[in-house]
């Protein structure tokens, strides 16, 4: 048998400790961005790693977020909230006069004329009899 005279570097996405005879894959939610790593790093907030052996983390797509590090997936923004850009760490509530009817929204829609909404709404409300909203995106009726 031939004695090993040198050590091999672990590939990106894997790591080893001193004296190891093999490399270990980084678990989902973590990554190793370079070869010869001795540990894996948690994916930052706003990113995720769905599978093991990741050499980098993926930004959450718009409409989704991850609020903590080391996550294996992103969370959809709830209805009434949105995330307009990728890599979000939270979702924003739709402003008064706007709404988001579905989850994973990347923006909010204007309430039509004759309807209004408050912040974080999933739909618009019709103005009561005797009142009106003369423009789109109204936060109240007059």
Buried (B, 14 or more C-beta within 10 A) or exposed (E): EEEEEEEEEBBBBBBBEEEEEEBBBBBBBBBBBEBBBEEBBBBBBBBBBBEBBBBEBBBBBBBBBBBEBBBBEBBBBBBBBBBBEBBBBEBBBBBBBBBBEEBBBBEBBBBBEBBBBBEBBBEBBEBEEEEBBEEBBBBEBE
